[in-house]
Amino acid sequence: MAASVLVDAGFVIALLSRRDRHHTWAVAQSPRLPPPWKTCDAVLSEAFHLLGASGQPALSALLRRGAVVPTFDLG
């Protein structure tokens, strides 16, 4: 198992959207890559935008429980 996992918007969207063509793959990978999944604010912004209003509660829940953690700081 990986000690640290970096996720992009594609993974997050595929995990949360059943309509995404990679949804089954993302769901299968999630137990193999235990949270917290590290990411950056740009990924979260893109995911919130592309998921739309219907997907925002699920992404918010991942953030609240610490499964997805924005950790990248360019500054």
C-alpha positions as CSV (number, residue, x, y, z in Angstrom):
1,M,0.0,0.0,0.0
2,A,1.1,3.5,-0.7
3,A,2.2,5.8,2.1
4,S,1.0,8.9,0.3
5,V,-1.4,9.2,-2.6
6,L,-1.8,12.3,-4.8
7,V,-5.1,12.5,-6.7
8,D,-6.2,14.7,-9.5
9,A,-9.6,15.9,-10.6
10,G,-10.1,13.0,-12.9
11,F,-9.9,10.5,-10.1
12,V,-12.1,12.5,-7.8
13,I,-14.7,13.0,-10.5
14,A,-14.7,9.4,-11.6
15,L,-15.0,8.3,-8.0
16,L,-18.1,10.5,-7.3
17,S,-19.9,10.4,-10.6
18,R,-21.5,7.2,-11.7
19,R,-21.9,8.7,-15.2
20,D,-18.1,9.0,-15.6
21,R,-16.7,6.2,-17.8
22,H,-13.9,5.5,-15.3
23,H,-16.2,5.3,-12.3
24,T,-15.9,1.5,-11.9
25,W,-12.1,1.7,-12.0
26,A,-12.0,4.6,-9.5
27,V,-14.3,2.7,-7.0
28,A,-12.1,-0.4,-7.4
29,Q,-8.9,1.6,-6.7
30,S,-10.1,3.5,-3.7
31,P,-9.8,0.6,-1.2
32,R,-6.3,-0.1,-2.5
33,L,-5.2,3.5,-2.0
34,P,-6.4,4.4,1.5
35,P,-7.1,8.0,2.4
36,P,-6.1,10.6,3.1
37,W,-5.7,11.5,-0.6
38,K,-3.6,14.6,-1.1
39,T,-4.5,17.2,-3.7
40,C,-4.4,20.9,-4.4
41,D,-6.9,23.7,-4.5
42,A,-6.9,23.8,-8.3
43,V,-8.0,20.1,-8.4
44,L,-10.8,20.8,-5.9
45,S,-11.9,23.8,-7.9
46,E,-12.1,21.8,-11.1
47,A,-13.8,18.9,-9.4
48,F,-16.5,21.1,-7.8
49,H,-17.1,22.8,-11.1
50,L,-17.3,19.7,-13.2
51,L,-19.4,17.7,-10.7
52,G,-21.9,20.5,-10.5
53,A,-24.6,21.0,-7.9
54,S,-25.5,17.3,-7.8
55,G,-21.9,16.2,-6.9
56,Q,-20.9,18.9,-4.6
57,P,-22.3,17.3,-1.4
58,A,-20.3,14.2,-1.9
59,L,-17.1,16.1,-2.5
60,S,-17.8,18.3,0.5
61,A,-18.3,15.1,2.6
62,L,-14.9,13.8,1.5
63,L,-13.3,17.0,2.5
64,R,-15.1,17.2,5.9
65,R,-14.0,13.7,6.9
66,G,-10.4,14.3,5.7
67,A,-10.5,11.7,2.9
68,V,-9.3,14.4,0.5
69,V,-6.8,16.9,1.9
70,P,-5.5,19.9,0.0
71,T,-1.8,19.9,0.9
72,F,0.1,21.4,-2.0
73,D,1.3,25.0,-1.4
74,L,3.3,26.6,-4.1
75,G,4.1,29.6,-1.9
